[in-house]
Amino acid sequence: MAIIMPFRAMHFNKEVFKDLTELICPVYDVIDENMYNRYLNKNKYNIIRLEKPDTKKEYIHAKLTLDEWINKKILVQDKQENIYIYEQEFKFNGKFKKLIGIICLVKLEEYESGIILRHEKTLSIPKIDRSNLLEATKCNFSPIFSLYSDKNFSILKKLYPYTKTEPEFEVVDENNVTHRIFRISSKELIGEICNKFKDKKLFIADGHHRYETALNFKKSHPDCKYTMMFLTDMNSKGLVILPTHRIVKSLSNFSFEEVLSICKKNFIVIKCNSKYQMKEKLNFFSYTNMCTIGLCLGKNNYYILKLKDNIKLNNTNLAITDTSFLHELILNSLNIKKEQIVFSKDMDLAISTAKKESSSIAFLLNPTPINDIIQSAIHSKIMPQKTTFFYSKVIAGLLINKINN
């Protein structure tokens, strides 16, 4: 099934930088303009200059920056091939969690092979951006985040002893997530780990645009058969999946009564006394496997939308998830354009935004269960963009894959 291999990672020179705090940044697709400027000003060698270069300049500018950093030994490459353990430690809902996996190269496979599977629809503009960057630099600056299933944790058991040693790199990001990298250089252990993936499928959690860009890149560069991935066990207690809420703006052509009328066609609409009651009911229904959506209309109008019995999706290519029902039955009926939708992982921020802006509303969602994600991928069903938010995100600036080098 999945074919993985070690590689010679490129990374910041430890002899030059003792601390990577000012050099890392989030993966490109979560960086807004304010974040971009903040990271840009942190350090002249912040990886954002390569992970998300200024699109007002030619992408060759990123290549020139990369070459400069290599020539100055700002970036150096390991002399031997390794598999790298990547550990994240963070606090979530008052409890400390650890997510452990490996960063390695994974052989590119078309989705039709059933070896590497997707669950999310991609957009053309991000793929054009990633394609231009990949063509210019021939590098992966951040790993694609993918999942595998190993119910006996046989792979993780081989990694644990290494996580008790001194890490090669350790850095705390702005969200107080600690990121650590450990090297596995033993050829024997690398071989054992590679063999364990030969009977496994991989499920892309985060990085669909980068993966499809890599597939397209291989068509014009047949020797480029691998891409960099972070692989972790979907059964791990450290894996956290958050929902992504929808704020719909510029609804000037609709009254709130019309919005409710459209919702009532397919949903039972339950009025809530407060946002706290709405959040409680939304959380309660998350355990019932029933499609339930929270709705904030105006300053103090809160509702629960519960899908009526026997309502089905018209688009049979869509996964059966709350976001699919929201998009097909409500947003499409309102003729909402994609530029009117703002995504937020923060429920309170989504609610407060809708309360402040008279022509905006917020749809609040529960997390999509991991089993729904896996089954959707297996059956080639696609979820709307940003249905899932895997936490914590991988970061850019720890390891770089210099393709065919």
C-alpha positions, -999 to 999 in steps of 0.1 A, spaced: 0 0 0 17 32 12 54 35 4 74 58 26 112 65 28 137 85 48 152 117 34 179 143 40 160 172 55 171 208 51 166 230 82 178 261 100 215 259 110 217 252 147 252 268 148 237 301 137 203 299 155 200 286 190 162 295 191 138 290 163 109 310 178 113 339 154 119 317 124 88 295 123 53 303 110 20 286 105 12 267 72 4 291 44 -34 287 43 -41 299 78 -20 331 75 -41 362 70 -27 396 62 -22 407 98 -4 375 106 17 378 74 30 412 83 37 401 119 57 371 110 75 390 82 87 416 108 98 390 134 131 381 117 146 386 83 150 348 81 115 339 91 104 309 69 73 328 58 94 343 30 95 308 16 63 292 28 41 322 17 62 345 -5 49 379 -15 26 372 -45 32 408 -58 67 396 -67 76 368 -91 79 334 -74 115 333 -86 121 357 -58 114 329 -33 140 308 -52 166 336 -50 159 339 -12 163 301 -8 196 301 -27 209 330 -6 200 313 26 217 280 15 248 299 4 250 317 37 245 284 55 213 298 71 198 266 59 218 233 60 210 198 49 215 166 68 243 144 55 224 112 59 188 101 53 166 100 84 130 95 94 121 124 118 98 121 148 75 151 152 59 156 186 34 183 195 25 190 231 -4 213 239 -32 221 263 -68 215 252 -99 220 273 -77 221 304 -58 189 297 -23 183 283 -22 163 251 6 149 230 5 140 193 34 120 180 42 109 144 68 108 118 79 132 90 91 113 60 87 111 22 56 94 8 53 81 -27 27 100 -46 -4 80 -56 -34 90 -76 -66 90 -55 -80 62 -77 -54 38 -64 -71 38 -30 -38 42 -12 -39 79 -4 -74 92 2 -89 127 4 -120 140 21 -121 177 10 -128 196 -21 -100 218 -34 -99 252 -51 -80 262 -82 -64 295 -69 -45 279 -39 -33 251 -62 -20 276 -88 -1 294 -59 14 262 -46 23 250 -81 41 283 -89 61 280 -56 69 244 -61 80 250 -97 103 279 -87 119 264 -56 117 226 -60 110 223 -22 83 213 3 85 239 31 58 223 52 46 187 55 12 175 44 -7 162 75 -20 126 70 -35 98 91 -30 61 93 -47 34 114 -26 12 137 -48 -1 165 -20 -19 183 1 13 182 30 -8 170 46 22 151 42 46 180 58 21 204 89 23 183 89 61 185 83 66 222 119 58 234 133 86 211 109 112 226 126 107 260 159 119 245 171 154 238 152 168 207 171 181 177 148 211 176 122 224 201 101 255 198 69 269 213 46 287 189 22 316 194 -6 292 205 17 278 233 21 245 213 55 229 218 69 214 187 98 189 189 119 170 162 139 139 169 160 120 143 158 83 136 190 74 117 191 36 124 188 19 90 174 -12 107 146 8 125 139 29 94 134 -3 74 110 -17 101 89 15 101 88 16 63 76 -20 62 48 -13 86 32 11 61 31 -14 33 -4 -26 44 -17 9 52 -38 35 36 -31 72 42 -59 98 48 -51 134 41 -61 155 71 -47 188 61 -29 197 29 -52 186 0 -40 215 -22 -4 207 -16 -9 171 -24 -28 177 -56 -1 202 -66 25 175 -60 6 151 -82 4 176 -110 41 185 -105 50 148 -110 33 148 -145 59 173 -158 87 160 -136 84 122 -137 114 117 -114 97 136 -86 77 107 -71 76 117 -35 64 144 -12 69 153 25 43 142 50 36 141 87 20 108 95 2 102 128 -21 75 141 -58 84 138 -64 64 170 -42 86 191 -58 105 220 -37 135 210 -56 140 178 -81 168 181 -107 178 154 -124 211 157 -153 225 136 -150 255 113 -179 278 117 -194 299 89 -200 337 91 -222 348 62 -218 385 53 -237 410 31 -271 394 34 -288 427 26 -312 411 1 -327 389 29 -346 395 60 -340 373 90 -375 360 86 -367 348 51 -336 331 63 -356 312 90 -382 304 63 -356 287 41 -342 268 71 -377 255 81 -381 237 48 -356 210 58 -349 217 95 -368 218 127 -361 253 141 -358 255 179 -356 290 195 -330 293 223 -331 318 252 -294 327 250 -262 318 232 -253 296 262 -285 275 257 -278 273 220 -242 261 227 -255 235 253 -280 221 229 -255 220 200 -231 201 222 -259 177 234 -268 168 198 -232 162 189 -235 129 208 -267 118 190 -253 115 155 -281 138 143 -273 167 119 -276 198 141 -265 234 134 -265 265 155 -277 298 141 -271 333 153 -294 360 137 -289 396 148 -280 406 184 -299 381 205 -316 356 182 -303 321 187 -316 289 172 -309 252 168 -315 237 134 -322 200 136 -325 181 102 -359 167 96 -363 129 91 -357 114 56 -340 146 42 -312 136 18 -286 154 -2 -292 159 -38 -255 158 -47 -245 122 -42 -208 131 -44 -211 149 -11 -202 133 22 -231 131 47 -219 157 72 -235 187 89 -215 210 66 -228 193 35 -264 198 46 -257 234 56 -241 242 22 -266 224 0 -299 230 18 -293 265 33 -264 284 17 -272 273 -18 -309 282 -13 -298 316 -2 -276 319 -33 -246 327 -10 -214 333 -30 -181 319 -16 -167 354 -11 -195 361 14 -184 333 37 -158 339 64 -145 308 82 -137 308 119 -127 281 143 -137 303 172 -174 300 180 -176 331 202 -159 352 176 -183 340 149 -213 349 172 -199 383 181 -192 391 145 -228 383 135 -241 403 164 -221 434 154 -229 434 117 -266 439 109 -264 420 76 -244 390 88 -254 357 104 -234 329 119 -238 291 115 -222 271 143 -211 235 138 -201 205 158 -168 187 151 -169 161 123 -162 126 139 -130 110 127 -149 79 115 -171 101 93 -140 116 77 -124 82 71 -156 66 57 -161 96 34 -126 92 21 -129 55 16 -162 59 -4 -148 89 -24 -173 114 -9 -161 150 -7 -168 174 21 -172 212 16 -140 232 21 -129 237 57 -152 211 72 -125 200 95 -98 218 115 -72 194 129 -55 208 160 -27 214 165 -16 225 131 19 215 118 42 244 114 66 255 87 102 261 95 113 229 111 121 206 82 123 212 44 123 186 17 146 196 -12 132 176 -40 156 151 -57 186 162 -36 
